[in-house]
Amino acid sequence: MLIMGRSVEVKVTGKSWSEMITILGTYKPRLYYYIVKWKPPDVGQVKCNTNGASKGNPGETAYGFCLGTGMGTYFMLKLKE
């Protein structure tokens, strides 16, 4: 499952701190989700799946990928932290 959130801009001006806390305390972000299902490639084709992440910019990073066939055979996997 893939969960995505949208950044929300909250503009509060001319209010007291207690009013601002009340407004922000009642805010509920909307989450959008999509079901993501992996599908193998057709016979005779190769599929490359990738993923990556970063903690800060610059900061710690990691990535990985795998190449596989429609028969469920993976012939190259690589990970880097």
Buried (B, 14 or more C-beta within 10 A) or exposed (E): EEEEEEEEEEEEEEEEEEEEEEEEEEEEEEEEEEEEEEEEEEEEEEBEEEEEEEEEEEEEEEEBBBBBBBEEEEEEEEEEE
